[in-house]
Amino acid sequence: VNPVKVLCNNIKEVIEEIEKIGENRENLSFGIDGAVIKVDSLSLREKLGSTYKVPRWAIAYKYPPEKKETILKDIICQVGRTGVITPVAVFEPVWLGGTWVKRASVHNAEQMQKLDLCEGDTVLIEKGGEIIPKIVGKINLESVATNQRNNSLILENKKMIQFIENCPVCNTKLVRQEGEAAHYCPNYNHCPPQLLGRLQHFVSKKAMNIEWLGGERIKTIWDRGLISDFASIYDLTQSDLIGIVTGDGENKSSIREKGAENIINAIEESKNTPFERVLYALGIRFVGEVTAKKLAKYYKTIDALINADFEQLVSLDDVGAVIAESVVGYFANGENIALIERLKSKGVKFEIEDTFESKRFEGLSFVVSGAFSGYSRDELKKTI
């Protein structure tokens, strides 16, 4: 039973107690993000009742996120699987919300410019939703106007941190599309972090769902030069995998004979993955699960989709100009077409199998809500 509990006689006392608990948060032996106010009378609780999910006789007050000061050391830029460049602030480790925090995303160049960050700045950190660290501002604002500052100007021994112009890994000139906040590396087929990111996406649960082959293992196999793209995953043998060590410290583990057999079986099983998930697994920019399903259902085969033009794509529901342009651009790249042909030769499905389609549910909408036995919500949606 939580020892921090107080009986209050009126709302004024409730507010006072909430403030006291908030002021003492850091001294508690457990982490909290709020305080719960409950009606104490059991008969009143019964009268107030509950919704399906929550009681009407209790409500939570959420405290504002805890903020801490720390010193900014640098901003490094990371490359995602779609080529998007994300600046990440590195600062002196600070204890915040129950964990040590030393990094936070700055999102994009505009946000960097808005925060006006220099090496050595004292910055304020908080956890958005008590989970994701972010910089909310800085303490020591200089009097020098921003437009006077550049890479060569030193302010109190601190250097302005500028957003990069070239990819930090492959050195390709970055681009930024009109209307987008993010910069990205256009070297789609040869930028290493993009290739690795797409491999990790390809094997993930919502894509090809290759069990026993998670992100960490696929990175180790990639680092050893055993795979270079999606198709090469299907060339792996049991002997390639035996003895590979993943993780470090207490999490260090070696792939043994049975583990290697499980991975090879899972790779083979992934050849039965439906076309819509294979399309999602390719990692085409802006093509998420829902869009991949729509495109697969409409075009039926990858060849029909490859031959689709921009006008035809934008005429489909929920496929705008940005998605259509991305799809056309992807299939205009000869290396991507060659990769798809290799995947086809390995037995990966690139067409929807002929199935009987009933008109029974045509025009109906289903709302999946509540708790179910024997099904998760996703499984129930799939069954419907």
C-alpha positions as CSV (number, residue, x, y, z in Angstrom):
1,V,0.0,0.0,0.0
2,N,1.3,3.4,-0.9
3,P,2.5,5.1,2.3
4,V,2.0,8.6,0.8
5,K,-1.7,9.1,1.5
6,V,-3.7,11.9,3.2
7,L,-7.4,12.3,4.0
8,C,-8.6,15.7,2.9
9,N,-11.9,17.4,3.9
10,N,-12.2,19.9,1.1
11,I,-10.7,20.8,-2.3
12,K,-8.4,23.5,-0.8
13,E,-6.7,20.7,1.3
14,V,-6.5,18.5,-1.8
15,I,-4.6,21.2,-3.7
16,E,-2.3,21.9,-0.8
17,E,-1.4,18.1,-0.5
18,I,-0.9,17.8,-4.3
19,E,1.6,20.7,-4.1
20,K,3.4,19.2,-1.0
21,I,3.8,15.8,-2.8
22,G,5.1,17.5,-5.9
23,E,7.7,19.5,-3.9
24,N,8.9,16.2,-2.3
25,R,8.9,14.0,-5.5
26,E,12.7,13.6,-5.7
27,N,12.8,12.3,-2.1
28,L,10.4,9.4,-2.7
29,S,11.7,5.9,-3.0
30,F,9.8,5.4,-6.2
31,G,9.2,7.5,-9.3
32,I,5.8,9.4,-9.8
33,D,4.4,11.6,-12.5
34,G,1.2,12.6,-10.7
35,A,-1.0,12.3,-7.6
36,V,-4.4,10.5,-7.6
37,I,-7.5,12.1,-5.9
38,K,-10.1,9.6,-4.8
39,V,-13.6,9.8,-3.2
40,D,-13.1,8.2,0.2
41,S,-16.7,7.1,0.8
42,L,-17.4,3.5,-0.5
43,S,-21.2,4.3,-0.9
44,L,-20.4,7.4,-3.0
45,R,-18.0,5.4,-5.1
46,E,-20.8,2.9,-5.8
47,K,-23.1,5.7,-6.8
48,L,-20.6,7.4,-9.0
49,G,-19.7,4.1,-10.7
50,S,-17.2,3.5,-13.5
51,T,-16.8,3.7,-17.3
52,Y,-15.6,0.5,-19.0
53,K,-12.0,1.5,-18.4
54,V,-11.9,4.0,-15.4
55,P,-13.7,4.8,-12.2
56,R,-15.6,8.0,-11.9
57,W,-14.6,8.4,-8.3
58,A,-10.9,8.9,-8.9
59,I,-8.9,11.3,-11.1
60,A,-5.1,11.9,-11.6
61,Y,-3.4,15.2,-11.4
62,K,-0.2,15.2,-13.6
63,Y,2.8,17.3,-12.5
64,P,4.6,19.4,-15.1
65,P,7.7,17.6,-16.4
66,E,10.8,17.9,-14.2
67,K,13.5,20.1,-15.7
68,K,17.2,19.9,-15.0
69,E,20.2,22.1,-16.1
70,T,23.2,20.6,-17.8
71,I,26.1,21.6,-20.1
72,L,25.8,21.0,-23.8
73,K,29.0,19.3,-25.2
74,D,28.1,18.9,-28.9
75,I,25.4,18.1,-31.5
76,I,26.0,15.0,-33.6
77,C,23.9,14.1,-36.7
78,Q,22.5,10.7,-37.2
79,V,21.2,9.2,-40.5
80,G,18.0,7.2,-40.5
81,R,16.9,4.4,-42.8
82,T,15.1,6.8,-45.1
83,G,18.1,9.2,-45.2
84,V,16.6,11.7,-42.8
85,I,19.2,13.5,-40.8
86,T,18.4,14.0,-37.1
87,P,20.6,16.2,-34.9
88,V,21.2,14.8,-31.5
89,A,22.4,16.9,-28.6
90,V,25.1,15.4,-26.3
91,F,25.4,16.9,-22.9
92,E,26.8,16.2,-19.4
93,P,24.8,13.3,-17.9
94,V,22.0,14.5,-15.7
95,W,19.6,12.5,-13.4
96,L,16.1,13.1,-14.7
97,G,12.9,11.3,-14.1
98,G,14.6,8.2,-12.6
99,T,17.3,7.7,-15.2
100,W,20.6,9.2,-16.3
101,V,20.1,11.2,-19.5
102,K,23.0,12.3,-21.7
103,R,21.4,12.7,-25.2
104,A,18.3,14.3,-26.7
105,S,17.0,14.8,-30.2
106,V,16.9,18.3,-31.6
107,H,14.7,17.1,-34.5
108,N,15.9,19.3,-37.4
109,A,17.9,22.3,-38.6
110,E,15.0,24.7,-37.8
111,Q,14.8,23.6,-34.2
112,M,18.6,23.9,-33.9
113,Q,18.4,27.5,-35.2
114,K,15.5,28.3,-32.9
115,L,17.4,27.0,-29.8
116,D,20.5,28.9,-31.0
117,L,22.9,26.5,-29.4
118,C,26.6,26.9,-28.7
119,E,29.1,24.4,-27.2
120,G,29.2,24.9,-23.5
121,D,25.7,26.4,-23.2
122,T,23.8,25.6,-20.0
123,V,20.6,24.0,-21.3
124,L,17.3,23.0,-19.7
125,I,16.3,19.3,-20.2
126,E,13.0,17.7,-19.6
127,K,11.3,14.4,-20.5
128,G,8.3,14.8,-22.8
129,G,5.6,12.6,-21.4
130,E,8.1,11.6,-18.7
131,I,9.9,9.5,-21.3
132,I,11.5,11.3,-24.2
133,P,14.4,13.7,-23.3
134,K,14.3,17.1,-25.0
135,I,16.0,20.5,-24.7
136,V,13.4,23.1,-23.8
137,G,15.7,26.1,-23.7
138,K,19.0,27.5,-22.5
139,I,20.0,29.6,-19.5
140,N,22.8,31.8,-20.8
141,L,21.5,33.8,-23.7
142,E,24.2,36.0,-25.3
143,S,23.5,39.6,-26.2
144,V,25.1,39.2,-29.7
145,A,22.5,39.0,-32.5
146,T,22.1,35.6,-34.1
147,N,22.9,36.9,-37.6
148,Q,26.4,38.0,-36.5
149,R,27.3,34.5,-35.3
150,N,29.0,31.9,-37.5
151,N,31.4,29.0,-37.2
152,S,34.4,31.3,-36.8
153,L,32.9,33.6,-34.2
154,I,33.8,32.7,-30.6
155,L,31.5,33.9,-27.8
156,E,32.9,33.6,-24.3
157,N,35.0,30.6,-25.6
158,K,31.9,29.0,-27.0
159,K,31.4,28.1,-30.6
160,M,28.0,28.3,-32.4
161,I,26.9,24.8,-33.5
162,Q,25.9,24.8,-37.2
163,F,23.8,22.2,-39.0
164,I,25.8,20.1,-41.4
165,E,25.8,20.4,-45.2
166,N,27.0,16.9,-46.1
167,C,26.1,13.4,-44.9
168,P,28.2,12.6,-41.8
169,V,28.8,9.1,-43.1
170,C,29.0,9.1,-46.9
171,N,29.7,12.9,-47.4
172,T,26.9,13.3,-50.0
173,K,25.5,16.8,-50.2
174,L,22.2,16.9,-48.1
175,V,18.9,18.0,-49.7
176,R,15.7,19.5,-48.3
177,Q,12.4,19.2,-50.1
178,E,10.1,22.2,-50.2
179,G,7.6,22.0,-47.4
180,E,9.6,19.5,-45.3
181,A,11.4,20.4,-42.1
182,A,14.1,17.6,-42.4
183,H,17.2,17.4,-44.5
184,Y,18.1,14.0,-45.9
185,C,20.9,12.2,-47.6
186,P,19.9,11.3,-51.2
187,N,22.5,8.6,-51.5
188,Y,19.7,6.0,-51.1
189,N,21.5,2.9,-52.4
190,H,25.0,3.4,-51.0
191,C,24.8,5.3,-47.7
192,P,25.8,2.6,-45.0
193,P,23.4,3.7,-42.2
194,Q,20.5,3.8,-44.6
195,L,21.3,0.3,-45.9
196,L,21.6,-1.0,-42.4
197,G,18.4,0.8,-41.2
198,R,16.4,-0.7,-44.1
199,L,17.8,-4.2,-43.4
200,Q,16.6,-3.9,-39.7
201,H,13.2,-2.6,-41.0
202,F,13.0,-5.5,-43.5
203,V,13.3,-8.2,-40.8
204,S,11.1,-6.4,-38.3
205,K,7.8,-7.8,-37.0
206,K,5.4,-5.7,-39.0
207,A,7.4,-6.2,-42.2
208,M,8.9,-9.7,-43.1
209,N,8.7,-10.8,-39.4
210,I,11.9,-12.9,-39.5
211,E,12.0,-14.4,-36.0
212,W,15.3,-14.8,-34.2
213,L,16.8,-12.2,-36.5
214,G,16.3,-8.9,-34.6
215,G,18.0,-5.5,-35.2
216,E,21.1,-6.3,-33.1
217,R,21.8,-9.6,-34.9
218,I,21.2,-8.2,-38.3
219,K,23.7,-5.5,-37.5
220,T,26.3,-8.0,-36.4
221,I,25.8,-10.1,-39.5
222,W,26.0,-6.9,-41.7
223,D,29.2,-5.8,-39.9
224,R,30.8,-9.2,-40.7
225,G,30.1,-8.7,-44.4
226,L,27.7,-11.7,-44.7
227,I,24.9,-9.6,-46.1
228,S,24.7,-6.4,-48.2
229,D,21.0,-6.1,-49.0
230,F,17.6,-7.7,-48.6
231,A,18.2,-10.5,-51.1
232,S,21.5,-11.6,-49.6
233,I,19.6,-12.5,-46.4
234,Y,18.2,-15.5,-48.4
235,D,21.8,-16.6,-49.2
236,L,22.7,-17.1,-45.6
237,T,23.6,-20.7,-44.5
238,Q,23.6,-22.3,-41.1
239,S,27.4,-22.5,-41.1
240,D,27.6,-18.7,-41.7
241,L,25.7,-18.0,-38.5
242,I,27.2,-20.5,-36.0
243,G,29.5,-18.8,-33.6
244,I,28.4,-15.2,-34.3
245,V,28.5,-13.2,-31.0
246,T,25.9,-10.5,-30.4
247,G,25.4,-8.0,-27.5
248,D,28.0,-7.1,-24.8
249,G,28.5,-7.6,-21.1
250,E,25.8,-9.7,-19.5
251,N,23.7,-9.6,-22.7
252,K,26.5,-11.2,-24.7
253,S,25.4,-14.4,-26.5
254,S,26.7,-16.7,-29.2
255,I,24.6,-18.3,-32.0
256,R,24.8,-22.0,-31.7
257,E,23.7,-24.8,-34.0
258,K,20.1,-24.8,-32.9
259,G,19.9,-21.0,-33.0
260,A,21.3,-20.9,-36.5
261,E,18.8,-23.5,-37.6
262,N,15.9,-21.5,-36.2
263,I,17.1,-18.4,-38.1
264,I,17.4,-20.2,-41.4
265,N,13.9,-21.7,-40.9
266,A,12.5,-18.3,-40.1
267,I,14.1,-16.8,-43.2
268,E,12.6,-19.6,-45.3
269,E,9.2,-19.0,-43.7
270,S,9.3,-15.3,-44.5
271,K,8.9,-16.2,-48.2
272,N,5.2,-16.7,-47.4
273,T,4.8,-13.1,-46.2
274,P,1.8,-11.5,-48.0
275,F,2.6,-9.0,-50.8
276,E,1.3,-5.9,-48.8
277,R,3.8,-6.6,-46.1
278,V,6.7,-7.3,-48.5
279,L,5.9,-3.9,-50.1
280,Y,6.1,-2.2,-46.7
281,A,9.3,-4.1,-45.9
282,L,11.0,-2.6,-49.0
283,G,11.2,0.7,-47.0
284,I,10.0,3.0,-49.7
285,R,10.0,6.6,-48.3
286,F,6.5,7.7,-47.1
287,V,5.0,4.2,-47.8
288,G,3.8,3.0,-44.4
289,E,1.7,-0.1,-43.5
290,V,-1.6,1.4,-44.5
291,T,-0.4,2.8,-47.9
292,A,1.4,-0.4,-48.7
293,K,-1.8,-2.3,-48.1
294,K,-3.8,0.0,-50.4
295,L,-1.2,-0.1,-53.2
296,A,-1.0,-3.9,-53.0
297,K,-4.8,-4.3,-53.0
298,Y,-5.2,-2.0,-56.0
299,Y,-2.3,-3.1,-58.2
300,K,-2.2,-6.8,-57.2
301,T,1.4,-7.3,-58.5
302,I,4.7,-5.5,-58.1
303,D,5.0,-5.3,-61.9
304,A,1.7,-3.4,-62.2
305,L,2.9,-1.0,-59.5
306,I,6.3,-0.5,-61.2
307,N,4.5,0.6,-64.3
308,A,2.1,3.0,-62.6
309,D,2.6,6.6,-63.4
310,F,2.3,9.7,-61.1
311,E,-1.2,10.7,-62.3
312,Q,-2.6,7.2,-61.7
313,L,-1.1,7.0,-58.2
314,V,-2.4,10.4,-57.0
315,S,-5.9,9.4,-58.2
316,L,-6.0,6.7,-55.4
317,D,-7.6,7.4,-52.1
318,D,-5.0,8.6,-49.4
319,V,-2.1,8.7,-51.9
320,G,-1.0,12.3,-52.3
321,A,1.6,13.9,-54.4
322,V,4.5,13.3,-52.0
323,I,3.8,9.5,-51.7
324,A,3.3,9.2,-55.5
325,E,6.5,11.0,-56.3
326,S,8.4,8.8,-53.8
327,V,7.0,5.6,-55.3
328,V,7.7,6.7,-58.9
329,G,11.2,7.7,-57.9
330,Y,11.9,4.4,-56.1
331,F,10.9,2.3,-59.2
332,A,12.8,4.6,-61.6
333,N,16.0,3.5,-59.9
334,G,17.5,0.5,-61.7
335,E,19.3,-0.8,-58.6
336,N,15.9,-1.1,-56.8
337,I,14.4,-3.0,-59.7
338,A,17.4,-5.4,-59.8
339,L,17.0,-6.0,-56.0
340,I,13.3,-6.8,-56.5
341,E,14.1,-9.3,-59.3
342,R,16.6,-11.0,-57.0
343,L,14.0,-11.2,-54.2
344,K,11.6,-12.7,-56.7
345,S,14.2,-15.4,-57.7
346,K,14.5,-16.3,-53.9
347,G,10.8,-17.0,-53.8
348,V,9.5,-13.8,-52.0
349,K,5.9,-13.0,-52.9
350,F,5.3,-10.0,-55.1
351,E,1.6,-10.5,-55.9
352,I,-1.6,-11.0,-54.2
353,E,-2.8,-14.6,-54.4
354,D,-6.2,-15.1,-55.9
355,T,-8.8,-15.5,-53.2
356,F,-12.6,-15.5,-53.1
357,E,-13.9,-12.1,-52.1
358,S,-17.3,-11.9,-50.5
359,K,-19.5,-8.8,-50.8
360,R,-20.9,-9.4,-47.4
361,F,-19.0,-6.7,-45.6
362,E,-19.0,-4.2,-48.5
363,G,-19.7,-0.6,-47.2
364,L,-19.6,-1.6,-43.6
365,S,-17.3,-0.2,-40.9
366,F,-16.0,-2.1,-37.9
367,V,-15.0,-0.6,-34.5
368,V,-12.7,-2.9,-32.6
369,S,-12.9,-1.9,-28.9
370,G,-12.8,-3.5,-25.5
371,A,-11.1,-6.7,-24.3
372,F,-11.2,-10.0,-26.1
373,S,-10.3,-13.6,-25.1
374,G,-8.2,-15.6,-27.6
375,Y,-7.5,-12.6,-29.9
376,S,-5.4,-9.4,-29.7
377,R,-6.9,-6.4,-31.4
378,D,-4.6,-6.6,-34.3
379,E,-5.4,-10.3,-34.8
380,L,-9.1,-9.5,-34.7
381,K,-8.7,-6.8,-37.3
382,K,-6.8,-9.2,-39.5
383,T,-9.4,-11.9,-39.1
384,I,-12.2,-9.4,-40.1
